[in-house]
């Protein structure tokens, strides 16, 4: 009896030792991924292992690896059972149906790669990327269908079937806020045109986001040239799936129309009389203000001053608005770029006696400077005080 009792106790002791040494996290379903690598995503001691926050964090990390198509974590007493479904590996990755964009350009943009894992979420993301690439190339009717071909042993071929569709046209161009100029006049200013019967003969009716932004700038410059110095133009595009094309809308805030007031030449060069340069000024009081014309006049005065022996003259036009009368007075100020002038500025400095030595940051705002000066407002320095 004593022998039997001793044997029974030994068996129980072995069972308890076996239970104590059994891993707290049990991994199932893994074929390529090491079980210990999966356990390491829990980052927790045995005391916090069963905390919901720890489990949620580990579940998120496991999905973010991109190695698993599915992960389930179940509590079983004091243990966690982690069951994984490994994502298949991509044997080959191909594109079919793409003529306008090369394979290498598409492959460079997507996240999935040959010999890497493939999850459904990653495939959806890459389909969206391919569609975005075609949108950037003005093809909004593109369709992308992913297909897989099983190759055995957890490997697949991934094929993106692409129907590119035709380039997406601009079906309508609309203007809002324009009071002074008709739509027909404004359409003649921009480069984009509406799709029509002879659209195949041109490319200006194809949706192009960069060109539309340039069109908005052309409209703004057109308004400024015609006296609307405060004009603001914004562009918006909306795709209409029913008509398979875009509607462009240009919103215009014309502001007031200005005319020229007084026009003066203020020469600060003693030997150069500003009145001697009036013959190159073809602006007249009462004319519609034109910013480009003012700039060209400044260039003409610069050339004329050079002929008078001042090749380094600095001509700066100043426009002073009188909003009440809707006029802009223009003064052309002449300075000799070689003439030394008084420089002055205001600012502050911050000095830190760091372990690496004195670090200094200076900020200054120029109050007066010569025309040839280049302002440097922010400066960093290292050294002694």
Helices and strands as residue ranges (DSSP letters): H 2-21, E 25-28, H 35-39, G 40-42, H 52-64, E 68-76, E 79-86, E 88-96, H 103-109, E 117-118, H 120-136, E 143-152, E 155-163, E 169-176, H 183-187, G 199-201, H 209-225, E 232-240, E 245-253, E 259-267, G 274-280, H 291-307, E 313-322, E 327-336, E 344-354, E 357-368, E 378-383
